[in-house]
Amino acid sequence: MKSKSLFFVLTFLMIFTIGCTTKDNVVLNHPQKNYNLIEKKLGVMKETIFHTPIQMNPYSFVEISGWYDSQTILLLRDENAISYLDLVNLKTSETVEFFQIDEPILSVEANYDYSYFAVQTSTYELTSPLYFINKEGELVYSLSEVGEEFSLFWNPYNHDELIIISFLPDWDYDVYRLNLKEEKLVQLDLEKMYFQWINVDEIAFLEWASFAPSFYAPIFKYNLNTNETEKFLDEVIAFFTFADTILVAVSVDSLEAENSIYQIYQNEDMIGELEIPTLNTYSEQWWIPFHEYDANEHLFYYLKPLYSGDFFSYDAPYELTKYNVETGTEQKVVDVDLQSPLKLSPDGKWMLYGNQYEWLINLTNKTKHFLLE
Protein backbone atom coordinates (compact mmCIF):
# COMPACT_ATOMS: atom_id res chain seq x y z
CA MET A 1 0.00 0.00 0.00
CA LYS A 2 1.33 3.36 -0.87
CA SER A 3 0.49 7.00 -0.21
CA LYS A 4 0.07 9.64 -2.76
CA SER A 5 -0.38 13.37 -2.54
CA LEU A 6 -3.41 15.35 -3.58
CA PHE A 7 -1.17 17.19 -6.05
CA PHE A 8 -0.53 14.05 -8.06
CA VAL A 9 -4.25 13.31 -8.26
CA LEU A 10 -5.06 16.80 -9.51
CA THR A 11 -2.28 16.66 -12.07
CA PHE A 12 -4.05 13.84 -13.88
CA LEU A 13 -7.64 14.93 -13.47
CA MET A 14 -7.40 17.00 -16.62
CA ILE A 15 -5.82 14.26 -18.70
CA PHE A 16 -8.66 12.89 -20.69
CA THR A 17 -9.48 10.10 -22.12
CA ILE A 18 -8.95 9.60 -29.27
CA GLY A 19 -11.50 7.11 -36.52
CA CYS A 20 -10.87 6.38 -39.96
CA THR A 21 -11.53 7.97 -43.31
CA THR A 22 -12.31 6.54 -46.71
CA LYS A 23 -10.87 7.74 -49.98
CA ASP A 24 -13.06 9.90 -52.16
CA ASN A 25 -15.03 7.73 -54.55
CA VAL A 26 -14.01 8.38 -58.16
CA VAL A 27 -16.15 6.95 -60.96
CA LEU A 28 -14.48 7.01 -64.37
CA ASN A 29 -16.18 6.82 -67.74
CA HIS A 30 -15.80 3.24 -68.96
CA PRO A 31 -17.04 1.36 -72.02
CA GLN A 32 -20.34 -0.52 -71.76
CA LYS A 33 -18.58 -3.86 -71.16
CA ASN A 34 -17.24 -2.61 -67.83
CA TYR A 35 -20.54 -1.52 -66.32
CA ASN A 36 -20.97 -4.68 -64.22
CA LEU A 37 -17.51 -4.21 -62.74
CA ILE A 38 -18.34 -0.61 -61.79
CA GLU A 39 -21.57 -1.71 -60.15
CA LYS A 40 -19.74 -4.31 -58.06
CA LYS A 41 -17.21 -1.72 -56.88
CA LEU A 42 -19.96 0.71 -55.94
CA GLY A 43 -21.67 -2.06 -54.00
CA VAL A 44 -18.56 -2.63 -51.95
CA MET A 45 -18.18 1.08 -51.22
CA LYS A 46 -21.85 1.54 -50.30
CA GLU A 47 -22.09 3.37 -47.01
CA THR A 48 -23.72 1.74 -43.98
CA ILE A 49 -26.90 3.56 -42.97
CA PHE A 50 -27.62 3.92 -39.26
CA HIS A 51 -31.13 4.63 -37.99
CA THR A 52 -31.05 7.53 -35.56
CA PRO A 53 -32.29 8.65 -33.12
CA ILE A 54 -32.75 5.45 -31.14
CA GLN A 55 -35.81 4.44 -29.15
CA MET A 56 -35.27 4.60 -25.39
CA ASN A 57 -37.13 5.29 -22.17
CA PRO A 58 -36.07 8.74 -20.90
CA TYR A 59 -37.00 7.80 -17.31
CA SER A 60 -34.68 4.79 -17.16
CA PHE A 61 -31.92 5.95 -19.52
CA VAL A 62 -28.55 6.63 -17.87
CA GLU A 63 -26.05 6.91 -20.72
CA ILE A 64 -24.60 5.35 -23.83
CA SER A 65 -21.57 3.50 -22.47
CA GLY A 66 -19.64 2.95 -25.70
CA TRP A 67 -19.28 0.52 -28.57
CA TYR A 68 -19.98 -3.21 -28.59
CA ASP A 69 -19.01 -3.62 -32.24
CA SER A 70 -18.87 -1.39 -35.32
CA GLN A 71 -22.63 -1.06 -35.61
CA THR A 72 -23.83 -1.75 -32.06
CA ILE A 73 -23.67 0.45 -28.97
CA LEU A 74 -24.02 -0.33 -25.26
CA LEU A 75 -26.93 1.51 -23.66
CA LEU A 76 -27.08 1.74 -19.85
CA ARG A 77 -30.44 2.03 -18.12
CA ASP A 78 -31.68 1.67 -14.55
CA GLU A 79 -35.10 0.27 -13.63
CA ASN A 80 -36.29 -0.63 -10.13
CA ALA A 81 -32.75 -0.54 -8.70
CA ILE A 82 -31.45 -2.92 -11.38
CA SER A 83 -28.86 -1.79 -13.91
CA TYR A 84 -29.16 -3.08 -17.46
CA LEU A 85 -26.69 -2.97 -20.34
CA ASP A 86 -28.54 -3.29 -23.64
CA LEU A 87 -27.13 -3.84 -27.12
CA VAL A 88 -28.65 -1.42 -29.61
CA ASN A 89 -27.94 -2.17 -33.27
CA LEU A 90 -27.83 1.19 -35.05
CA LYS A 91 -28.33 -0.47 -38.45
CA THR A 92 -31.39 -2.59 -37.65
CA SER A 93 -32.69 -0.74 -34.54
CA GLU A 94 -32.82 -4.10 -32.73
CA THR A 95 -32.32 -3.94 -28.95
CA VAL A 96 -31.39 -6.94 -26.78
CA GLU A 97 -30.38 -7.24 -23.15
CA PHE A 98 -26.66 -7.92 -22.68
CA PHE A 99 -25.99 -7.80 -18.92
CA GLN A 100 -27.84 -6.94 -15.73
CA ILE A 101 -26.93 -6.53 -12.07
CA ASP A 102 -28.68 -5.27 -8.95
CA GLU A 103 -26.02 -2.61 -8.30
CA PRO A 104 -25.65 0.84 -9.87
CA ILE A 105 -23.19 0.66 -12.80
CA LEU A 106 -20.67 3.50 -12.64
CA SER A 107 -18.64 2.84 -15.78
CA VAL A 108 -18.06 0.37 -18.61
CA GLU A 109 -14.65 0.09 -20.31
CA ALA A 110 -13.98 -2.27 -23.21
CA ASN A 111 -10.58 -3.70 -24.04
CA TYR A 112 -8.97 -2.97 -27.41
CA ASP A 113 -10.65 -5.75 -29.42
CA TYR A 114 -13.98 -5.56 -27.54
CA SER A 115 -13.72 -9.13 -26.29
CA TYR A 116 -14.00 -8.05 -22.63
CA PHE A 117 -15.90 -5.30 -20.85
CA ALA A 118 -14.95 -4.05 -17.38
CA VAL A 119 -18.02 -3.00 -15.39
CA GLN A 120 -17.51 -0.95 -12.23
CA THR A 121 -20.45 -0.78 -9.83
CA SER A 122 -21.31 0.60 -6.40
CA THR A 123 -23.09 -1.05 -3.46
CA TYR A 124 -25.04 0.15 -0.45
CA GLU A 125 -22.05 -0.92 1.65
CA LEU A 126 -20.04 1.78 -0.20
CA THR A 127 -17.80 -0.78 -1.89
CA SER A 128 -17.12 -0.72 -5.62
CA PRO A 129 -17.00 -4.19 -7.14
CA LEU A 130 -15.35 -4.61 -10.53
CA TYR A 131 -16.76 -7.19 -12.94
CA PHE A 132 -15.33 -8.49 -16.21
CA ILE A 133 -17.74 -9.88 -18.77
CA ASN A 134 -17.05 -11.44 -22.16
CA LYS A 135 -18.60 -10.81 -25.57
CA GLU A 136 -21.57 -13.00 -24.63
CA GLY A 137 -22.31 -10.98 -21.50
CA GLU A 138 -21.04 -13.75 -19.21
CA LEU A 139 -19.16 -12.96 -15.99
CA VAL A 140 -15.59 -14.26 -16.27
CA TYR A 141 -13.86 -12.51 -13.33
CA SER A 142 -14.71 -10.19 -10.47
CA LEU A 143 -12.91 -8.12 -7.84
CA SER A 144 -14.52 -6.95 -4.63
CA GLU A 145 -13.39 -5.30 -1.40
CA VAL A 146 -10.08 -4.26 -2.91
CA GLY A 147 -10.84 -0.61 -3.58
CA GLU A 148 -13.35 2.23 -3.64
CA GLU A 149 -12.58 3.24 -7.23
CA PHE A 150 -10.47 1.95 -10.09
CA SER A 151 -8.42 3.20 -13.01
CA LEU A 152 -7.95 0.64 -15.78
CA PHE A 153 -5.22 0.46 -18.42
CA TRP A 154 -5.93 -2.27 -20.98
CA ASN A 155 -2.97 -3.81 -22.81
CA PRO A 156 -3.30 -3.04 -26.57
CA TYR A 157 -0.95 -5.93 -27.43
CA ASN A 158 -2.39 -8.64 -25.16
CA HIS A 159 -6.14 -8.17 -24.98
CA ASP A 160 -6.50 -10.48 -21.98
CA GLU A 161 -4.40 -8.23 -19.76
CA LEU A 162 -4.62 -4.90 -17.96
CA ILE A 163 -3.14 -2.81 -15.15
CA ILE A 164 -5.56 -1.87 -12.36
CA ILE A 165 -5.09 1.04 -9.96
CA SER A 166 -7.22 0.37 -6.90
CA PHE A 167 -7.89 3.53 -4.90
CA LEU A 168 -8.31 2.98 -1.17
CA PRO A 169 -9.41 5.20 1.75
CA ASP A 170 -7.12 7.99 2.95
CA TRP A 171 -5.56 8.59 -0.49
CA ASP A 172 -3.87 5.19 -0.60
CA TYR A 173 -3.80 2.91 -3.63
CA ASP A 174 -2.58 -0.47 -4.85
CA VAL A 175 -1.40 -1.51 -8.31
CA TYR A 176 -2.35 -4.85 -9.85
CA ARG A 177 -1.65 -6.73 -13.08
CA LEU A 178 -4.56 -8.92 -14.14
CA ASN A 179 -4.59 -11.63 -16.84
CA LEU A 180 -8.19 -12.65 -17.49
CA LYS A 181 -7.38 -15.71 -19.58
CA GLU A 182 -5.21 -17.16 -16.83
CA GLU A 183 -7.35 -15.63 -14.04
CA LYS A 184 -4.12 -14.40 -12.51
CA LEU A 185 -3.99 -11.27 -10.33
CA VAL A 186 -0.55 -10.01 -9.22
CA GLN A 187 0.12 -6.98 -7.04
CA LEU A 188 2.94 -4.81 -8.39
CA ASP A 189 5.44 -2.97 -6.24
CA LEU A 190 5.07 0.31 -8.13
CA GLU A 191 4.25 3.62 -6.47
CA LYS A 192 2.59 5.14 -9.54
CA MET A 193 -1.03 5.69 -10.41
CA TYR A 194 -0.89 6.38 -14.14
CA PHE A 195 0.50 3.88 -16.63
CA GLN A 196 0.55 3.49 -20.39
CA TRP A 197 1.51 0.36 -22.34
CA ILE A 198 4.34 0.85 -24.85
CA ASN A 199 4.62 -2.81 -25.94
CA VAL A 200 3.40 -6.21 -24.81
CA ASP A 201 5.69 -6.39 -21.76
CA GLU A 202 6.55 -2.76 -20.97
CA ILE A 203 4.64 0.08 -19.38
CA ALA A 204 5.61 3.73 -18.97
CA PHE A 205 4.95 6.30 -16.27
CA LEU A 206 5.90 9.83 -15.25
CA GLU A 207 8.50 10.07 -12.47
CA TRP A 208 7.26 13.03 -10.45
CA ALA A 209 9.63 14.62 -7.94
CA SER A 210 8.56 13.69 -4.41
CA PHE A 211 9.50 16.87 -2.59
CA ALA A 212 9.49 19.48 -5.36
CA PRO A 213 6.11 19.35 -7.16
CA SER A 214 6.36 20.49 -10.77
CA PHE A 215 4.39 20.58 -14.00
CA TYR A 216 7.19 18.65 -15.67
CA ALA A 217 8.45 15.10 -15.21
CA PRO A 218 10.50 12.56 -17.19
CA ILE A 219 8.95 9.44 -18.75
CA PHE A 220 10.35 6.12 -17.55
CA LYS A 221 9.84 2.66 -19.03
CA TYR A 222 9.33 -0.39 -16.81
CA ASN A 223 9.70 -3.99 -17.97
CA LEU A 224 7.14 -6.20 -16.24
CA ASN A 225 9.24 -9.34 -16.80
CA THR A 226 12.69 -8.11 -15.75
CA ASN A 227 11.61 -5.28 -13.36
CA GLU A 228 14.14 -3.02 -15.10
CA THR A 229 13.49 0.72 -15.31
CA GLU A 230 14.89 3.04 -17.99
CA LYS A 231 14.40 6.74 -18.74
CA PHE A 232 12.77 7.47 -22.09
CA LEU A 233 12.10 11.25 -22.28
CA ASP A 234 12.88 14.31 -20.17
CA GLU A 235 10.51 16.97 -18.86
CA VAL A 236 7.04 16.45 -20.30
CA ILE A 237 3.68 17.57 -18.96
CA ALA A 238 1.70 14.49 -19.96
CA PHE A 239 1.78 11.53 -22.31
CA PHE A 240 -0.45 8.78 -23.67
CA THR A 241 0.07 5.73 -25.85
CA PHE A 242 -1.86 3.72 -28.41
CA ALA A 243 -1.55 0.46 -30.28
CA ASP A 244 0.98 0.55 -33.12
CA THR A 245 3.71 1.41 -30.54
CA ILE A 246 2.61 5.06 -30.71
CA LEU A 247 3.49 7.41 -27.83
CA VAL A 248 2.39 11.06 -27.71
CA ALA A 249 4.35 13.34 -25.36
CA VAL A 250 2.99 16.77 -24.40
CA SER A 251 5.34 19.64 -23.59
CA VAL A 252 5.45 23.45 -23.68
CA ASP A 253 8.17 26.03 -24.22
CA SER A 254 6.89 27.85 -21.13
CA LEU A 255 3.87 27.70 -18.85
CA GLU A 256 2.57 30.87 -20.53
CA ALA A 257 2.93 29.49 -24.08
CA GLU A 258 -0.14 29.80 -26.31
CA ASN A 259 0.44 26.38 -27.90
CA SER A 260 1.25 22.96 -26.46
CA ILE A 261 3.64 20.74 -28.39
CA TYR A 262 2.54 17.16 -29.08
CA GLN A 263 5.46 15.01 -30.21
CA ILE A 264 4.54 11.62 -31.68
CA TYR A 265 6.91 8.68 -31.30
CA GLN A 266 6.83 5.20 -32.78
CA ASN A 267 9.26 2.59 -31.49
CA GLU A 268 11.01 5.47 -29.67
CA ASP A 269 11.60 7.43 -32.91
CA MET A 270 9.86 10.80 -33.28
CA ILE A 271 7.70 10.67 -36.41
CA GLY A 272 5.58 13.80 -36.08
CA GLU A 273 4.84 16.96 -34.15
CA LEU A 274 1.70 19.02 -33.60
CA GLU A 275 1.06 22.40 -32.02
CA ILE A 276 -2.34 22.69 -30.35
CA PRO A 277 -3.74 25.90 -28.81
CA THR A 278 -3.60 25.73 -25.02
CA LEU A 279 -6.60 26.42 -22.81
CA ASN A 280 -5.16 27.62 -19.52
CA THR A 281 -6.76 26.45 -16.27
CA TYR A 282 -4.61 28.78 -14.13
CA SER A 283 -4.22 25.94 -11.66
CA GLU A 284 -2.18 22.80 -11.08
CA GLN A 285 -4.34 21.03 -13.65
CA TRP A 286 -3.14 20.98 -17.25
CA TRP A 287 -5.72 20.85 -20.03
CA ILE A 288 -5.44 17.97 -22.50
CA PRO A 289 -8.00 17.67 -25.35
CA PHE A 290 -10.09 14.54 -25.68
CA HIS A 291 -8.53 12.24 -28.25
CA GLU A 292 -8.73 8.83 -29.97
CA TYR A 293 -6.46 6.86 -32.29
CA ASP A 294 -7.20 4.65 -35.31
CA ALA A 295 -4.35 2.13 -35.42
CA ASN A 296 -5.50 0.69 -38.76
CA GLU A 297 -5.40 4.00 -40.62
CA HIS A 298 -2.75 5.65 -38.36
CA LEU A 299 -5.01 8.60 -37.56
CA PHE A 300 -4.85 10.65 -34.37
CA TYR A 301 -8.18 12.36 -33.62
CA TYR A 302 -8.50 15.22 -31.16
CA LEU A 303 -10.71 18.20 -30.30
CA LYS A 304 -8.88 21.37 -31.26
CA PRO A 305 -9.87 24.79 -29.89
CA LEU A 306 -9.90 27.64 -32.38
CA TYR A 307 -7.55 29.71 -30.25
CA SER A 308 -5.72 29.65 -26.93
CA GLY A 309 -7.24 31.26 -23.87
CA ASP A 310 -9.00 30.60 -20.57
CA PHE A 311 -10.43 27.08 -20.35
CA PHE A 312 -13.40 28.15 -18.22
CA SER A 313 -14.44 31.12 -20.37
CA TYR A 314 -13.77 29.58 -23.80
CA ASP A 315 -17.10 29.47 -25.66
CA ALA A 316 -16.12 28.94 -29.30
CA PRO A 317 -16.57 25.63 -31.14
CA TYR A 318 -13.94 22.89 -31.22
CA GLU A 319 -12.73 21.25 -34.40
CA LEU A 320 -12.69 17.48 -34.45
CA THR A 321 -9.37 17.11 -36.25
CA LYS A 322 -7.51 14.09 -37.63
CA TYR A 323 -3.75 13.92 -37.98
CA ASN A 324 -2.15 11.22 -40.13
CA VAL A 325 0.99 10.13 -38.29
CA GLU A 326 2.41 8.51 -41.46
CA THR A 327 2.05 11.49 -43.80
CA GLY A 328 2.15 14.31 -41.25
CA THR A 329 -1.03 15.84 -42.69
CA GLU A 330 -3.83 17.37 -40.65
CA GLN A 331 -7.48 17.78 -41.61
CA LYS A 332 -10.61 19.15 -39.95
CA VAL A 333 -13.50 16.70 -39.76
CA VAL A 334 -16.38 18.66 -38.21
CA ASP A 335 -17.12 21.37 -35.64
CA VAL A 336 -18.56 20.42 -32.24
CA ASP A 337 -19.82 22.64 -29.44
CA LEU A 338 -18.19 21.21 -26.33
CA GLN A 339 -14.97 19.62 -25.14
CA SER A 340 -16.54 16.22 -24.43
CA PRO A 341 -15.37 12.60 -24.54
CA LEU A 342 -14.83 10.74 -27.82
CA LYS A 343 -15.18 7.02 -28.56
CA LEU A 344 -14.07 5.67 -31.94
CA SER A 345 -15.94 2.71 -33.45
CA PRO A 346 -13.94 -0.52 -33.94
CA ASP A 347 -13.99 -0.08 -37.74
CA GLY A 348 -12.91 3.57 -37.51
CA LYS A 349 -15.89 4.93 -39.46
CA TRP A 350 -17.90 6.48 -36.61
CA MET A 351 -17.27 8.51 -33.48
CA LEU A 352 -19.45 8.69 -30.38
CA TYR A 353 -19.24 12.14 -28.79
CA GLY A 354 -20.68 13.87 -25.75
CA ASN A 355 -20.83 13.50 -21.98
CA GLN A 356 -23.32 10.66 -22.46
CA TYR A 357 -22.01 9.76 -25.93
CA GLU A 358 -25.30 11.12 -27.17
CA TRP A 359 -23.94 12.25 -30.55
CA LEU A 360 -22.84 10.05 -33.45
CA ILE A 361 -20.39 11.51 -35.97
CA ASN A 362 -20.08 9.97 -39.42
CA LEU A 363 -16.36 10.33 -40.15
CA THR A 364 -16.87 9.56 -43.85
CA ASN A 365 -19.39 12.24 -44.80
CA LYS A 366 -18.66 14.46 -41.77
CA THR A 367 -22.20 14.64 -40.42
CA LYS A 368 -23.52 14.61 -36.83
CA HIS A 369 -26.58 12.74 -35.58
CA PHE A 370 -28.26 13.10 -32.17
CA LEU A 371 -28.89 9.63 -30.81
CA LEU A 372 -31.49 10.26 -28.11
CA GLU A 373 -35.18 10.67 -28.85
Disulfide bonds with the S-S distance in Angstrom:
none
